[in-house]
Amino acid sequence: MIIGVVNARREATLRLPVRDASGQEQQIEVVLDTGFSGSLTLPPPIIVALGRPFRSRGSALLADGSQTEFDIHAATISWDGAPRNILVEVADTARWSAWACFTAMTSTFGPWTAAPSPSSA
């Protein structure tokens, strides 16, 4: 079972274990955002700190109608105690409004979305 809390901004949050390049799990506080679909998205400083390998480039249409490009990196998270290999979009959250840039995982473990909370970035 995955347990989270609702913060003072009324955002659903949880601690997401993400493995760094050495295989050690790093806990990242994330905000669940049910209004976005895609893959986990993290800001550049977190990706750099985790040392995750680059895979490709992607693009997204934002709510304001603008288009943005971003890097995609490989990562391993722990979801309900099981390791999951995923792709992570890298985005400067200042460019994407209200931390809503963070994304939905739609693989076998169900749709959900996650964003590093402003307090943890």
Long-range contacts (C-beta under 8 A, 24 or more apart in sequence): 1-80, 2-79, 2-80, 4-32, 7-31, 7-117, 11-117, 13-117, 14-114, 16-40, 16-77, 16-78, 16-114, 17-77, 17-78, 18-50, 18-75, 18-76, 18-77, 18-78, 19-50, 19-75, 19-76, 19-77, 19-78, 19-83, 20-49, 20-50, 20-51, 20-52, 21-50, 21-51, 21-52, 21-53, 22-51, 25-78, 26-50, 28-116, 28-120, 29-116, 29-117, 29-119, 29-120, 30-102, 30-114, 30-115, 30-116, 30-117, 31-99, 31-102, 31-114, 31-115, 31-116, 31-117, 32-112, 32-113, 32-114, 32-115, 33-99, 33-100, 33-102, 33-103, 33-104, 33-113, 33-114, 33-115, 34-104, 34-112, 34-113, 35-100, 35-113, 36-100, 36-101, 36-102, 36-103, 36-104, 36-113, 37-103, 37-104, 37-106, 37-111, 37-113, 38-89, 38-103, 38-104, 39-72, 39-86, 39-87, 39-88, 39-89, 39-103, 39-104, 39-105, 40-75, 40-77, 40-86, 40-87, 40-88, 40-89, 40-102, 40-103, 40-105, 40-114, 41-70, 41-88, 41-89, 41-90, 41-91, 41-101, 41-102, 41-103, 41-114, 41-115, 42-88, 42-89, 42-90, 42-91, 42-102, 42-116, 43-90, 43-91, 43-92, 43-93, 43-116, 43-121, 44-90, 44-92, 45-121, 46-116, 46-121, 47-71, 47-73, 47-88, 47-90, 50-75, 52-88, 55-87, 58-89, 60-89, 62-96, 62-97, 63-97, 63-100, 64-97, 68-95, 68-96, 79-105, 79-109, 80-109, 82-109, 84-109, 93-121
